[in-house]
């Protein structure tokens, strides 16, 4: 068993307070998450969960949360979409160093979103840093980032496919 660190972000159903959500999670035995309730109507769960692999850790946390908060809507799984600051913090380098390394570098990962804030899939960045730049990256972080990206993309495709079918 390996421990995986990840974040699940939810939108709470109308009328559910953060405090009520925390109590429901505790009553359901979902006690291995640090709970953030700083934004009204939102819930962030920072898990450190043991499992055979990252997808299993994330799936079990989603299942546990769904049992405790059946009306809550999963927004995003992290670590996935990240900016230069988050990448730099994960690698313990300066943001400026990360910018020089990534922005405009031949073969660097393409952003998933490019606007006033540029975002990359963390898995793409980590894989590139290992393969091209020779960085040594924690394998659990790479596995978790890949699993988060995969699940987020699957959910996005499903959500858009459902919208097309009902339109």
C-alpha positions in Angstrom: 0.0 0.0 0.0 1.2 3.5 -0.9 -0.1 6.8 0.3 -1.4 9.3 -2.3 -2.1 13.0 -1.7 -4.9 14.6 -3.8 -7.7 17.1 -3.5 -11.4 16.7 -4.3 -13.4 20.0 -4.9 -17.1 20.0 -4.6 -20.1 22.3 -4.9 -22.5 21.7 -2.1 -26.2 21.4 -2.6 -28.3 24.5 -1.9 -28.8 24.9 1.9 -25.9 22.6 2.9 -23.4 24.5 5.0 -19.8 23.6 5.3 -20.2 22.7 8.9 -23.0 20.3 8.1 -20.8 18.7 5.4 -17.9 18.3 7.8 -20.3 16.6 10.3 -21.7 14.3 7.6 -18.2 13.3 6.4 -17.2 12.5 10.0 -20.3 10.5 10.6 -19.7 8.5 7.4 -16.1 7.7 8.6 -14.4 9.8 5.9 -11.8 11.1 8.4 -8.6 11.0 6.3 -9.2 14.4 4.7 -8.4 17.9 5.7 -11.6 19.9 5.0 -11.6 23.4 3.5 -14.9 25.4 3.7 -13.6 28.9 3.0 -15.8 29.5 0.0 -19.6 29.5 0.6 -21.2 26.6 -1.1 -17.9 24.9 -1.9 -15.9 22.2 -0.2 -12.3 21.1 -0.7 -11.1 17.8 0.7 -7.3 17.3 0.9 -6.8 13.5 1.2 -3.8 11.5 2.2 -5.1 8.0 1.4 -3.5 4.6 1.3 -4.3 2.4 -1.7 -2.8 0.0 -4.2 -2.6 2.8 -6.8 -3.6 6.4 -7.3 -6.8 5.7 -9.3 -8.0 3.4 -6.5 -7.2 6.0 -3.8 -9.1 8.7 -5.7 -12.1 6.5 -6.6 -12.5 5.3 -3.0 -12.4 8.9 -1.7 -15.0 9.9 -4.3 -17.2 7.0 -3.3 -16.9 7.8 0.4 -17.7 11.4 -0.2 -20.7 10.5 -2.3 -22.1 8.3 0.5 -21.7 11.1 3.0 -22.8 14.0 0.7 -25.0 12.5 -2.0 -26.2 15.9 -3.3 -22.7 17.4 -3.6 -21.3 17.8 -7.1 -17.7 17.0 -7.8 -16.0 19.9 -9.6 -12.4 18.9 -9.9 -9.7 16.5 -8.8 -6.2 17.8 -8.1 -3.4 17.9 -8.6 -4.2 18.5 -12.3 -4.5 22.0 -13.7 -1.6 24.1 -12.4 0.0 27.4 -13.0 3.7 28.2 -12.9 3.5 29.2 -9.2 2.1 25.8 -8.2 4.6 23.9 -10.4 7.5 25.9 -8.8 6.2 25.2 -5.3 5.9 21.4 -6.0 9.5 21.3 -7.3 10.8 23.7 -4.7 12.2 26.2 -7.3 11.4 29.8 -7.9 8.6 30.8 -10.2 11.0 32.7 -12.4 13.2 29.6 -12.8 10.1 27.6 -13.8 9.1 30.3 -16.3 12.5 30.3 -17.9 12.5 26.5 -18.1 9.0 26.1 -19.6 7.7 29.1 -21.4 8.8 29.0 -25.1 11.1 26.0 -24.5 11.1 23.7 -27.6 9.0 20.6 -26.9 7.6 22.0 -23.6 4.1 20.9 -22.7 1.3 22.9 -24.3 -1.0 24.7 -21.9 -4.4 23.3 -21.3 -5.6 26.9 -20.9 -3.8 30.0 -22.1 -5.2 33.4 -21.1 -4.3 35.9 -18.5 -3.5 32.8 -16.4 -1.8 29.9 -18.1 -2.6 26.4 -16.9 -1.0 23.1 -17.7 -1.9 19.6 -16.8 0.6 18.7 -14.0 1.1 15.2 -15.4 2.3 16.6 -18.7 4.7 19.0 -17.1 6.1 16.3 -14.7 6.5 13.8 -17.5 8.3 16.4 -19.6 10.6 17.4 -16.8 11.6 13.8 -16.2 12.0 12.8 -19.9 13.6 15.9 -21.3 15.1 17.8 -18.4 16.2 14.9 -16.2 14.4 15.9 -13.1 13.7 13.3 -10.4 10.1 13.5 -9.5 8.3 11.6 -6.8 6.6 8.7 -8.6 3.5 8.9 -6.4 3.0 12.5 -7.4 3.3 11.6 -11.1 0.9 8.8 -10.7 -1.6 10.9 -8.8 -1.4 13.7 -11.4 -2.0 11.3 -14.2 -5.0 9.8 -12.4 -6.4 13.2 -11.6 -6.0 14.3 -15.2 -7.6 11.2 -16.6 -10.6 11.3 -14.3 -11.1 15.0 -14.8 -11.0 14.6 -18.6 -13.4 11.6 -18.5 -15.8 13.6 -16.4 -15.6 16.5 -18.8 -16.2 14.3 -21.8 -19.2 12.7 -20.1 -20.7 16.0 -19.1 -20.4 17.4 -22.6 -21.7 14.2 -24.2 -24.7 14.3 -21.9 -25.4 17.9 -22.8 -25.2 17.1 -26.5 -27.7 14.2 -26.1 -30.3 16.3 -24.3 -29.9 19.3 -26.6 
